[in-house]
Amino acid sequence: MAELAVHNRKREQVGQCELPDAVYAYPLKTHLMYEAVRHYLAVARRGTHKTKNRIEVRGGGRKPWKQKGTGRARVGSTRSPIWRKGGVVFGPAPRDYSYDFPKKARRRALASALSEKVRRDLLLIVDDLAMDSHKTKDLVALRASIGVEGKVLFVFDGENENMTLAARNHPQISAVRALQTHAYHVLDHETVVVSRAAAEALGEVLSR
C-alpha cells in the first residue's frame, strides 16, 4: 500500500491515507496512455465534415456549349470537379470515428497517469473539496490557498455541482467526478488535486 499525505485547504498536512499500489504506484506505460488519449479524442470527434460532389452542387444542368465545332474541350457541366465552383472529388463525408477500447486497458492507462503524477509530486490529496459557492473567483481562491498554479484538475467524489459550475468558466481549471476521470484529463493538466474520498474511490475501482 502506498502512503500519501493528506492536506487541508491551506496545504497543511493533516494526516495520511493508504492507497493501493496498483493505482498510485503503477509502472509507467506510455503506450497505454497514448492509446487511451487517442481513443478519447477519437470518440470526442463529431465527424460532421461534409463536402458536395458534382451531383450535390447547385446548377450545372445545362451543357455550357455544343460538343463539337467550337475548338474548345468538350464539357457537359459547369459543376465538373476541374471547374471553379465545381464539386469535390473524394471529399470528407460524415462518419463515426469512435472505436472499441478495452476497459481494463483504459483503467491501466489512468493508473499509470496517476502514478506518474505521484512520482513527480504533482498529485495533491485534500481532505475536502466541497464548495458553498459556484463562483469562479472562489475556485481560483481555493487553488491559490492550496498553493498550486497553472492548469489544475480537481477530482471530487459524489456530487459537487458548485465546483463543476465554477470550473467550466476558467481556461486553466477543470473539475471532474472521480469515476468519470480519464487518463486524458490527468495528462492534460499539470497538477491534479484529489479529495480523499475521490482518491479512495479511484483506488477501489482501478485496483479491480
ROFIKE-530448 format. One record per atom (N, C-alpha, C, O): residue in three letters; x, y, z. Coordinates in steps of 0.02 Angstrom, whole numbers, plus 32768, in hexadecimal, padded with zeros to 4 digits. Layout:
# residues N
ALAXYZ
...
//
This chain:
# residues 208
MET802A7FC48000
MET800080008000
MET802C803F8000
MET805E80438024
ALA8018806F7FD8
ALA803C80AE7FD5
ALA801F80DE8008
ALA7FE280E7800C
GLU804A80FE802E
GLU8035812E8060
GLU803F81758044
GLU807881898037
LEU80098199803C
LEU800C81DD8021
LEU7FF1820D8056
LEU7FC481FE807C
ALA801082488056
ALA7FFD827B8087
ALA7FBA829A8074
ALA7FAA82A38039
VAL7F9382AB80A7
VAL7F5382CD809E
VAL7F5A831480B9
VAL7F73831E80F1
HIS7F4583458091
HIS7F4C838B80A4
HIS7F0883AB80AD
HIS7ED583918096
ASN7F0883E480CD
ASN7ECB840C80D0
ASN7ECD8442809A
ASN7EF98440806F
ARG7E9F8470809C
ARG7E9B84A38067
ARG7ED484D6806A
ARG7EDD84FD803C
LYS7EFB84D580A0
LYS7F34850380A6
LYS7F7684DF809A
LYS7FAB84FA80AC
ARG7F7484A5807D
ARG7FAF847D806C
ARG7FD3846480AB
ARG800F845680A8
GLU7FAF845F80E2
GLU7FCC8444811F
GLU7FBC83FB8125
GLU7F8283E7811B
GLN7FEE83D28134
GLN7FE2838A8139
GLN7FBA837B8178
GLN7FCB838F81AF
VAL7F848356816D
VAL7F57834681A5
VAL7F5282FA81B0
VAL7F2E82E481DC
GLY7F7682D38189
GLY7F73828B8193
GLY7F9082668157
GLY7FAF8284812B
GLN7F8582258156
GLN7F9B81FB811F
GLN7F6481C9810E
GLN7F3981B98137
CYS7F6681B180D0
CYS7F36817D80BC
CYS7F5C81478095
CYS7F8A81568070
GLU7F47810B809E
GLU7F6480D2807B
GLU7F3B80C3803D
GLU7EFF80B88040
LEU7F5D80C28005
LEU7F3D80B77FC4
LEU7F60807E7FA0
LEU7F9C80747FAA
PRO7F3D80587F77
PRO7F5B801D7F57
PRO7F93802F7F26
PRO7F8F80607F01
ASP7FC780077F27
ASP800080117EFA
ASP7FEB80067EB1
ASP800A80227E83
ALA7FB77FDF7EA6
ALA7FA17FD07E62
ALA7F85800E7E3F
ALA7F7B800D7E02
VAL7F7980437E65
VAL7F5D80817E48
VAL7F8E80BB7E4F
VAL7F9780E27E20
TYR7FAE80C17E89
TYR7FD880FB7E96
TYR802280EC7E96
TYR804B81177EA5
ALA803480AE7E86
ALA807B809C7E7D
ALA8081806D7E42
ALA80AA803F7E42
TYR8059807A7E0F
TYR8058804F7DD4
TYR809180637DA5
TYR80A2809E7DA1
PRO80AF80337D83
PRO80E780447D56
PRO80D080727D1D
PRO809580747D0B
LEU80FF80977D02
LEU80F080C57CCB
LEU80E5809D7C8B
LEU811280797C75
LYS80AA80A47C6F
LYS809880827C30
LYS808680B77BFC
LYS804C80C97BF5
THR80B980D07BD9
THR80AC81067BAA
THR808080F07B70
THR805881187B57
HIS808780B27B5B
HIS805E809B7B23
HIS801480987B35
HIS7FE980A77B0C
LEU800580847B74
LEU7FC080817B8A
LEU7FA280C87B8E
LEU7F6A80D37B7A
MET7FC980F77BA9
MET7FB0813B7BAE
MET7FA681597B69
MET7F76817E7B5E
TYR7FD3814A7B3B
TYR7FCA81637AF6
TYR7F8A81487AD7
TYR7F64816E7AB9
GLU7F7E81077ADE
GLU7F4280EA7AC1
GLU7F0381057AE3
GLU7ED0810F7AC2
ALA7F0681107B24
ALA7ECC812A7B48
ALA7EBB81727B30
ALA7E8181827B26
VAL7EEE819B7B28
VAL7EE381E07B11
VAL7EC981DF7AC9
VAL7E9C82057AB8
ARG7EE681B57AA0
ARG7ED081B07A5A
ARG7E87819B7A56
ARG7E6181B67A2E
HIS7E74816B7A80
HIS7E2E81547A81
HIS7E00818B7A9A
HIS7DC981947A7F
TYR7E1581AF7ACE
TYR7DEB81E57AE9
TYR7DDE821B7AB5
TYR7DA682327AAD
LEU7E12822F7A91
LEU7E0B82637A5E
LEU7DE1824B7A23
LEU7DBC82717A05
ALA7DE9820B7A12
ALA7DC281F079DA
ALA7D7781ED79EA
ALA7D4E81FE79C0
VAL7D6781D97A28
VAL7D2181D77A3C
VAL7D03821D7A3F
VAL7CC782267A32
ALA7D2C824E7A50
ALA7D1382937A57
ALA7D0782B57A14
ALA7CE682E87A11
ARG7D21829979DD
ARG7D1882B8799C
ARG7CD082B37986
ARG7CB1827E798C
ARG7CB482E9796C
ARG7C6F82E97956
ARG7C6682C67913
ARG7C3382A67906
GLY7C9882CD78E8
GLY7C9582AB78A7
GLY7C6082C77879
GLY7C4482A27851
THR7C518308787E
THR7C1D83257854
THR7C3983487816
THR7C15836D77F4
HIS7C78833D7806
HIS7C96835D77CC
HIS7C768343778C
HIS7C6583087786
LYS7C6C8370775C
LYS7C4A835C771E
LYS7C5A838D76E7
LYS7C5A83CA76F1
THR7C69837376AC
THR7C70839B766F
THR7C3F8381763B
THR7C2A8347763F
LYS7C2D83AA760B
LYS7BFE839775D8
LYS7C22837D759A
LYS7C53839A7583
ASN7C0A8346757F
ASN7C25832D7540
ASN7C00834E7506
ASN7BD6837A7511
ARG7C10833B74C9
ARG7BF4835E748F
ARG7BA883547488
ARG7B87837C7467
ILE7B8E832174A8
ILE7B46831674A6
ILE7B22834474D6
ILE7AEA835A74C8
GLU7B418353750E
GLU7B20837A7542
GLU7B2883C5753A
GLU7B0283EB7558
VAL7B5983DB7512
VAL7B6384237507
VAL7B2A843F74DE
VAL7B15842174AC
ARG7B11847974F3
ARG7AD9849874D0
ARG7AEE84B0748B
ARG7B2484CD7483
GLY7AC384A5745A
GLY7ACF84BE7416
GLY7AF3848A73EB
GLY7AFA845073FE
GLY7B0884A173B1
GLY7B2E84757384
GLY7B048446735B
GLY7B1E8416733E
GLY7AC384527357
GLY7A9884247332
GLY7A9C842C72E7
GLY7A9083FD72C1
ARG7AAC846872D0
ARG7AAF84767288
ARG7AF6846D726E
ARG7B268481728F
LYS7AFC84507234
LYS7B3E84497214
LYS7B57848E7200
LYS7B3484B271DD
PRO7B9484A17216
PRO7BAC84E57209
PRO7BAF84F871BF
PRO7B9B852F71AC
TRP7BC884CB7196
TRP7BCB84D7714E
TRP7BC58494712A
TRP7BC9845F7148
LYS7BBB849970EA
LYS7BAF845B70C4
LYS7BEE843070C4
LYS7C26844770D0
GLN7BE383F170B5
GLN7C1983C070BA
GLN7C5183CD7089
GLN7C8B83C7709B
LYS7C4083DE704B
LYS7C7383E47016
LYS7C7084276FF4
LYS7C3E844B6FF7
GLY7CA784386FD5
GLY7CA884736FAA
GLY7CBF84B26FCB
GLY7CC884E46FA8
THR7CCA84B4700C
THR7CE084F2702C
THR7D2B84F67034
THR7D46852C7040
GLY7D4D84BE702E
GLY7D9584BD703A
GLY7DA784B87084
GLY7DE284B47096
ARG7D7684B870AE
ARG7D8284B370F6
ARG7D79846B710D
ARG7D5C844270EA
ALA7D92845D7149
ALA7D8C841A7164
ALA7D42840A7170
ALA7D1B84357183
ARG7D3183CC7166
ARG7CEC83B77171
ARG7CDD83B771BD
ARG7D0783A171E5
VAL7CA383CE71CF
VAL7C8F83D27214
VAL7C4383CB7218
VAL7C1F83E471ED
GLY7C2C83A9724B
GLY7BE4839E7252
GLY7BC383C4728A
GLY7B8683C9728C
SER7BEB83E172B8
SER7BCE840472F1
SER7C008436730D
SER7C3D842A730D
THR7BE6846E7325
THR7C1284A07344
THR7C23848D738C
THR7C4884B273AE
ARG7C08845673A4
ARG7C17844073E8
ARG7C48840573E8
ARG7C4B83DF7419
SER7C6D83FF73B4
SER7CA283CC73B1
SER7CD783DB73E6
SER7CE3841673F4
PRO7CF683A97403
PRO7D2883B67437
PRO7D6483E07420
PRO7D8683FE744A
ILE7D7083E373DF
ILE7DAA840A73C8
ILE7D96845373BB
ILE7DC1847C73AA
TRP7D57846373C4
TRP7D4084A773BC
TRP7D3B84CA73FF
TRP7D3284AA7433
ARG7D41850C73FD
ARG7D3585357439
ARG7CEC852F744D
ARG7CC0852F7423
LYS7CE08528748E
LYS7C9E851D74AA
LYS7C8284D97499
LYS7C4684CC74A1
GLY7CAE84AD7482
GLY7C9784697473
GLY7C97843D74B2
GLY7CA8845474E8
GLY7C8383FF74A9
GLY7C8183D074E1
GLY7CC783BA74F7
GLY7CF883C774D5
VAL7CC9839A7530
VAL7D088383754D
VAL7D0C83377544
VAL7CDC83137552
VAL7D468320752D
VAL7D5082D87522
VAL7D6C82B97562
VAL7D9D82D1757E
PHE7D4D82847579
PHE7D64825E75B3
PHE7D6C828C75F1
PHE7D9B82847618
GLY7D3E82BA75FA
GLY7D4082E67634
GLY7D2882C37672
GLY7D0E828C766E
PRO7D3082E376AC
PRO7D1B82C376EB
PRO7CCF82BC76EE
PRO7CAA82E576D3
ALA7CBA8287770F
ALA7C7382797718
ALA7C66826A7762
ALA7C9582547785
PRO7C2A8275777B
PRO7C1C826777C2
PRO7C2D821F77D3
PRO7C1B81F177AF
ARG7C4E8216780C
ARG7C6181D37822
ARG7C6A81D2786D
ARG7C708206788D
ASP7C6B81967888
ASP7C74818C78D0
ASP7CBC817678DB
ASP7CD2814378C1
TYR7CE2819D7903
TYR7D28818F790F
TYR7D338162794C
TYR7D6B814E7959
SER7CFF81547971
SER7D07812D79AE
SER7D1880E4799F
SER7D0680CA796A
TYR7D3980C579CE
TYR7D4A807E79C8
TYR7D4F80617A0E
TYR7D5380867A3F
ASP7D5080207A13
ASP7D527FFF7A53
ASP7D9880017A71
ASP7DCA7FF87A4E
PHE7D9A800D7AB2
PHE7DD9800C7AD7
PHE7DCD7FE67B18
PHE7D9F7FF87B3D
PRO7DF47FB37B27
PRO7DE77F897B61
PRO7DE37FB17BA2
PRO7E0B7FDE7BAE
LYS7DB27F9F7BCC
LYS7DA97FC17C0C
LYS7DE77FB87C39
LYS7DFB7FE77C5B
LYS7E037F7D7C39
LYS7E3E7F717C63
LYS7E797F9C7C4D
LYS7E9D7FB77C77
ALA7E827FA37C0C
ALA7EB97FCD7BF3
ALA7EAC80167C05
ALA7EDB803B7C16
ARG7E6D802C7C02
ARG7E5D80717C15
ARG7E6C807E7C5E
ARG7E8580B37C70
ARG7E5C804E7C89
ARG7E6980557CD0
ARG7EB480557CDF
ARG7ECC807B7D08
ARG7ED9802A7CBC
ARG7F2180277CC7
ARG7F4380687CAF
ARG7F73807F7CCD
ALA7F2980857C7A
ALA7F4480C57C62
ALA7F3980FC7C96
ALA7F6681257CA1
LEU7EFE80FD7CB4
LEU7EF0812F7CE8
LEU7F1D81237D25
LEU7F3681537D43
ALA7F2680E47D39
ALA7F5280D57D72
ALA7F9980EA7D63
ALA7FBC81047D8F
SER7FB080E07D26
SER7FF480F47D13
SER7FFB81407D15
SER802F81597D2C
ALA7FC881647CFD
ALA7FCB81AD7CFE
ALA7FCB81C87D45
ALA7FF181F67D56
LEU7FA081AC7D70
LEU7F9E81C27DB6
LEU7FDF81B37DDA
LEU7FF881DC7E01
SER7FFB81777DCE
SER803A81657DEF
SER807381927DD9
SER809F81A37E02
GLU807381A67D9A
GLU80A881D37D83
GLU80A282187DA4
GLU80D482387DB3
LYS8064822E7DAF
LYS805A826E7DD3
LYS807482687E1B
LYS809182977E36
VAL8069822D7E3A
VAL808182237E7E
VAL80CD82247E7F
VAL80EB82437EAB
ARG80ED82037E4F
ARG813682017E4E
ARG815482467E42
ARG818B82557E5B
ARG813182707E1E
ARG814982B47E11
ARG813082E77E45
ARG813C83237E3E
ASP810E82CE7E78
ASP80F582F97EAD
ASP80C5832D7E92
ASP80C583677EA7
LEU809B83187E62
LEU806A83457E43
LEU8023832F7E53
LEU7FF483497E35
LEU801B83007E80
LEU7FD982EB7E97
LEU7FD282FC7EE1
LEU7FFB82E77F0A
LEU7F9E83217EF1
LEU7F9383397F35
LEU7F5083207F4E
LEU7F1D83297F2C
ILE7F5083017F88
ILE7F1282E87FA6
ILE7EFC831A7FDC
ILE7F22832A8009
VAL7EBE83307FD5
VAL7EA183608004
VAL7E67833E8028
VAL7E428318800A
ASP7E61834D8068
ASP7E2E832B8090
ASP7DE783398077
ASP7DBC830D807B
ASP7DDA8376805E
ASP7D9783878049
ASP7D9A83BC8013
ASP7DC183EC8017
LEU7D7083B57FDF
LEU7D6E83E57FA8
LEU7D2884037F9F
LEU7D19841F7F6B
ALA7CFE83FE7FD2
ALA7CBA84187FCC
ALA7CBC84647FC7
ALA7CE684857FE6
MET7C8E84807F9E
MET7C8A84C87F94
MET7C4384DF7FA3
MET7C1284BE7F92
ASP7C3F85197FC3
ASP7BFE85367FD3
ASP7BE685667F9D
ASP7BAC857B7F9D
SER7C1285767F6F
SER7C0185A67F3A
SER7C1485897EF7
SER7C4185607EF1
HIS7BF185A07EC3
HIS7C0185897E80
HIS7C2885BE7E59
HIS7C2D85BA7E1B
LYS7C4385F07E7C
LYS7C6786267E5A
LYS7CAE860F7E49
LYS7CCF85ED7E70
THR7CC486247E0E
THR7D0686117DF7
THR7D3D862F7E23
THR7D7186107E2E
LYS7D32866C7E3B
LYS7D66868C7E64
LYS7D7186677EA5
LYS7DA886687EC0
ASP7D3D86467EBE
ASP7D46861E7EFB
ASP7D7085E07EEE
ASP7D9785CB7F18
LEU7D6885C37EB3
LEU7D9185897EA1
LEU7DD9859E7E95
LEU7E0785797EA6
VAL7DE285D87E77
VAL7E2685F27E6D
VAL7E4785FF7EB1
VAL7E8385F27EBA
ALA7E2086197EE0
ALA7E3B86237F24
ALA7E4D85E17F45
ALA7E7E85DD7F6A
LEU7E2585AE7F39
LEU7E34856C7F55
LEU7E7585507F38
LEU7E9E85347F5B
ARG7E7D85597EF6
ARG7EBC85437ED7
ARG7EF885687EF4
ARG7F2C85497F00
ALA7EF085A97F00
ALA7F2885D07F1C
ALA7F3785BA7F64
ALA7F7185B77F77
SER7F0385AC7F8B
SER7F0E85997FD1
SER7F3085547FD5
SER7F5785488003
ILE7F2085297FA6
ILE7F4184E77FA6
ILE7F8A84EE7F91
ILE7FB484C47FA4
GLY7F9985227F6A
GLY7FDE852E7F57
GLY7FF2850E7F15
GLY802C84F87F0E
VAL7FC5850B7EE5
VAL7FD484EF7EA4
VAL7FC985247E6F
VAL7FA185527E79
GLU7FEB851D7E37
GLU7FE6854C7E00
GLU7FDE85277DBE
GLU7FE384E97DBC
GLY7FD2854C7D8A
GLY7FCB852E7D47
GLY7F8A85087D3F
GLY7F5985157D62
LYS7F8B84D97D11
LYS7F4F84B17D03
LYS7F45847E7D3B
LYS7F7184567D4A
VAL7F0A84817D5A
VAL7EFC84577D94
VAL7EBC84307D87
VAL7E8B844A7D6C
LEU7EBE83F07D9A
LEU7E8383C57D96
LEU7E6D83B47DDC
LEU7E9383977E03
PHE7E2F83C57DEC
PHE7E1183B37E2D
PHE7DE783747E23
PHE7DBB83727DF9
VAL7DF583417E4B
VAL7DD083037E48
VAL7DAB82FB7E8A
VAL7DCA82F97EBF
PHE7D6A82F67E86
PHE7D4182F17EC3
PHE7D1682B27EC0
PHE7D0C82957E8A
ASP7CFC829F7EF9
ASP7CD182647EFD
ASP7C89827A7F0B
ASP7C7E82AB7F2F
GLY7C5982567EEE
GLY7C1382687EFA
GLY7BFE82A47ED0
GLY7C1782AE7E99
GLU7BD182CC7EEC
GLU7BB783077ECA
GLU7BD983467EE3
GLU7BDF83507F20
ASN7BF0836E7EB5
ASN7C0E83AF7EC6
ASN7BFF83E07E8E
ASN7C2B83F57E69
GLU7BBF83F07E87
GLU7BA884197E4F
GLU7BC7845E7E50
GLU7BD5847A7E1B
ASN7BD384797E8B
ASN7BF084BC7E8E
ASN7C3684BD7E6F
ASN7C4784EC7E4B
MET7C5E848B7E7D
MET7CA184887E60
MET7C9D847E7E14
MET7CC5849A7DEF
THR7C6F84557DFE
THR7C67844A7DB7
THR7C54848A7D93
THR7C7084997D5D
LEU7C2684B07DAF
LEU7C1184F07D91
LEU7C4985237D93
LEU7C5385487D63
ALA7C6F85257DCA
ALA7CA585567DD0
ALA7CDF85477DA1
ALA7CFF85757D89
ALA7CEC85077D95
ALA7D2684F57D6C
ALA7D1A84FD7D22
ALA7D4A85077CFC
ARG7CDC84F97D0C
ARG7CD084FA7CC3
ARG7CDA853F7CA4
ARG7CDA85467C67
ASN7CE485727CCE
ASN7CEE85B67CB4
ASN7D3785CC7CB9
ASN7D4686077CAF
HIS7D64859D7CC8
HIS7DAB85AF7CCF
HIS7DD585847CA0
HIS7DCC85477C9E
PRO7E0185A37C79
PRO7E26857D7C46
PRO7E5B854E7C63
PRO7E7185207C40
GLN7E7085597CA1
GLN7EA685317CBD
GLN7E9085047CF7
GLN7EBA84E37D16
ILE7E5085037D06
ILE7E3784DA7D3D
ILE7DFF84AD7D23
ILE7DD284C37D00
SER7E04846D7D34
SER7DD0843D7D22
SER7DBC84167D60
SER7DE3840F7D8F
ALA7D7F83FD7D5F
ALA7D6683D57D97
ALA7D4183997D7A
ALA7D1A83A07D4B
VAL7D4C835F7D98
VAL7D2D83227D7F
VAL7D2182F37DBA
VAL7D4682F37DEB
ARG7CEC82CC7DB5
ARG7CDE829B7DE8
ARG7D1182627DE5
ARG7D2D82547DB0
ALA7D1B82427E1D
ALA7D4F820E7E22
ALA7D4481D77DEF
ALA7D7381C37DCC
LEU7D0781BD7DEB
LEU7CFA81847DC0
LEU7CF181977D77
LEU7CE4816C7D4D
GLN7CF781D87D67
GLN7CF581EF7D22
GLN7D3982077D0B
GLN7D4082227CD4
THR7D6B81FE7D35
THR7DAF82157D24
THR7DCD81E97CEE
THR7DC781AC7CF0
HIS7DEE82087CBE
HIS7E0E81E47C87
HIS7E5981F67C87
HIS7E6D822B7CA1
ALA7E8081CB7C6A
ALA7EC881D97C66
ALA7ED6821A7C41
ALA7F06823D7C50
TYR7EAB822B7C11
TYR7EB3826A7BEC
TYR7EAE82A67C1C
TYR7ED582D57C16
HIS7E7E82A37C4B
HIS7E7782DA7C7A
HIS7EB682E37CA4
HIS7ECC831C7CAF
VAL7ED382AC7CBB
VAL7F0E82B07CE5
VAL7F4A82CA7CBD
VAL7F7082F47CD6
LEU7F5382B27C81
LEU7F8D82C57C59
LEU7F87830C7C3D
LEU7FB9832C7C2E
ASP7F4A83257C37
ASP7F3F83677C1B
ASP7F49839F7C4E
ASP7F4983DA7C3C
HIS7F52838D7C8D
HIS7F5B83C07CC1
HIS7F9E83B47CE5
HIS7FB5837C7CEC
GLU7FBB83EB7CFA
GLU7FFC83E77D1B
GLU7FF683C97D61
GLU801F839F7D74
THR7FC583DF7D87
THR7FBB83C97DCC
THR7F7683AB7DD4
THR7F4683C27DB7
VAL7F7283767DFC
VAL7F3383557E0B
VAL7F26835A7E56
VAL7F4E83447E7E
VAL7EED83787E68
VAL7ED9837E7EAE
VAL7E9D83507EB9
VAL7E6983587E99
VAL7EA5831F7EE6
VAL7E7382EB7EF0
VAL7E5B82EE7F38
VAL7E8282F47F67
SER7E1A82E97F40
SER7E0082E47F84
SER7E0F829E7F9F
SER7E19826F7F79
ARG7E1182997FE1
ARG7E2282587FFF
ARG7DF082227FEB
ARG7E0281E97FDC
ALA7DB082347FEB
ALA7D7C82047FD8
ALA7D8481EF7F8F
ALA7D7A81B47F7E
ALA7D96821E7F63
ALA7DA0820E7F1D
ALA7DDD81E27F13
ALA7DDB81B37EEA
ALA7E1281EF7F37
ALA7E4E81C57F32
ALA7E40817E7F47
ALA7E57814E7F27
GLU7E1981767F7C
GLU7E0781327F92
GLU7DD981107F61
GLU7DDE80D37F56
ALA7DAA81367F43
ALA7D7D81197F12
ALA7DA281027ED4
ALA7D9580CD7EB9
LEU7DD1812B7EBD
LEU7DFA81187E83
LEU7E2480DB7E93
LEU7E2B80AE7E6A
GLY7E4180D97ECF
GLY7E69809F7EE2
GLY7E40805F7EE4
GLY7E59802A7ED2
GLU7E0280647EFB
GLU7DD980287EFF
GLU7DC4800F7EBA
GLU7DC57FD37EAD
VAL7DB3803D7E8D
VAL7D9A80287E4B
VAL7DD480127E1E
VAL7DCE7FDE7DFC
LEU7E0A80377E1D
LEU7E4080297DEE
LEU7E6A7FED7E03
LEU7E8F7FD17DD9
SER7E667FD97E40
SER7E8E7FA07E57
SER7E6A7F5D7E4B
SER7E857F287E5D
ARG7E307F5E7E2F
ARG7E0C7F207E23
ARG7E2C7EF77DEB
ARG7E137EC27DDA
//
